[in-house]
Amino acid sequence: MLGIAAIPSLLLAVGLLKMPESPRWLIMKGRLGDAKKILYKVSNTLEEAEIRLRDIKEAMGIDVNCDDDVVKIHESKESHGVWKELLLRPTPALRWILIAGVGIHFFEHATGVHDTRKQILATVGVGLTKFIAIVASTFLVDKVGRRKLLLFSVIGMICTLAELGTFLTLAEHSGGKIIWALVLSIISTYAYVGFFNIGLAPVTWVYCAEIYPLRYRALGNGLGVAVNRLMNATVSMTFLTMSNAITIGGTFFLFCGVSVVALFFVIFFCPETKGKSMEEMESLFTRRKNADDTNK
């Protein structure tokens, strides 16, 4: 049975062999010709590819009129100060980006237990619910937008977590004799899983892959993933302890409260990034611009 897990891993490995390098990374290495070829493949039109190539060149400090296939990139001493620039002396826009990127990873797992457990999550159908929600998110994320999908997801999670806490509390106090409370707990679980996987779960990774400027992208995403994994481990390891201390219903009410905080976080810290290039993100993440997007 353990060997079955090797099948999707093998398919992923084969797919990675065909995956091209990032055009931005290639330009960072001075390989303009290779970057141009990839941009022509992934862009809708040649004009779009040229615009994106020009923007990346400008962001990298390369002459936008340079048509050489390979250029020499001179690494300055400043290129080694990314940690200080991102964590100790960030610009207001970069600080906002860092808060949004790390914060959304934090709330992805701070808002509840997302691993299926036999005692609580009524595992039959949970996997199918996840699959349907994620497929729907794939089609909606570019049509609806990241911000709207996040808001829809978190609001749905707040409602379903409140319902789940209520029904589990009723079921627990009745000793499991109130059948309708148990049934509604299962329905609320499916709804919660659906709301989580249509928005917060997938959009977190899409959003964070878009917002960091090229110079800080690797470090920013690394910090976000570290917080994500830390919160996942923390919630998983403390769930039973919390359930014993404040009851299982109380634990889900706690997650509901954290989700309310997550809602305000999205409203005030996460502007819409749909249709924006990576080179536009720093100008997007300013106080005035963020306020304008928030009021839309």
Beta strands, then each sheet from edge to edge (+ up, - down):
end
